[in-house]
Amino acid sequence: MEEAVALYIHIPFCKQKCFYCDFPSFSGKESLMIDYAKALSFEISQVKNRVKTIFIGGGTPTYLSLDGWNIIKKALDKLNKMENLEFTIEGNPGSFTEDKLKFFKDMGVNRLSIGVQAMQDDILRSLGRIHTVEDFKNSFNMARNIGFDNINLDIMFGVPNQSLKDYENTLKEAVKMNPEHISCYSLIIEEGTKFCNNLKNLSLPSEEEERLMYETTIKILKNSGYEQYEISNYSKVNKECRHNLVYWSLEDYIGCGSSAHSYVKGSRYRNEIDINEYILKIKEKGNAKVEEKINTRKNNMEEFMFLGLRKNKGISKEDFYRKFKLDIYSVYGNTIEKYKKLNFIVDKGDNIYLTQSGLQVSNNIMSDFLLD
Ligand code: SF4
């Protein structure tokens, strides 16, 4: 029997492009929605593995028309899903309608991820978001009323014109809504975005303020019953996102849709990013793969460490041995010892993990796990 996998499904449509966004998402492509849904359904129907988690991301999945969803649902219904499937869909306030939410519930979705980003209308406007705080609250309450009992909120910090006080208020307002999961990401200015083109006019928080925002996140969320389990992710007990844990544990996943990435049996591949091209390739060849790389054993070890150390629990020494038939200390002994002495890494029981001070400088530490 095929291994159980996680399935990522990409919906590349957005009503408007946010000023900071470099995700493979597009506005003004609504006329392609139906053809895209058909091509995507074909790709989904090729997945024969048992599926343990589904994550529909984007783009704005909730922006796709119900006609489009009706087409995709037929392919999703035929998947070989495991009984305790975690099935997440992302959406933006303002694009949730009652009809769509009920449709998703019927399709088996049992987890929603809502991009609220900030709880101040002026900050939302300056990010280029299409919704207000009130839109968010309405969407959230609508989802609760329809019976969604597992909801994540995405929040951003380090954004233009945001004070520490603003950010604290955002966290406190988020906690008041009592979601099961909260993700807090710091803004990164990416090339090609409106923010990048207008960088000199942006009033960004200092590095010190950003550090304080990160520490505030941990403090406020911990006091409100959310445990940090990954650099940017916090959840109530047993509400971690199982789909994302697959990525951080270097387990297999299949991506369907334009620009979607896959990692299957040590091979990494990616689909065509352009929506038209994606549709064409699926029609002509039955797949839209444009890049494929077979990971070496060394690549896999490095990725196992980089990804695993993002988790607060870190990596399991036993898992490392199971995957690579080597004691982790015979490969990474010097690096681990070096960071243990600096109090950035702890080795306890079966786990090796970063301390809070280690997490703050995680990028530097991770680069030391590259093998030459
Ligand atoms: S809604 Fe999400 S994917 Fe779409 S432009 Fe904004 S940040 Fe990007």
Boltz pocket constraint, residues with backbone or C-beta under 6 A from the ligand:
constraints:
  - pocket:
      binder: B
      contacts: [[A, 13], [A, 14], [A, 16], [A, 17], [A, 18], [A, 21], [A, 22], [A, 23], [A, 25], [A, 58], [A, 59], [A, 60], [A, 92], [A, 115]]
      max_distance: 6.0
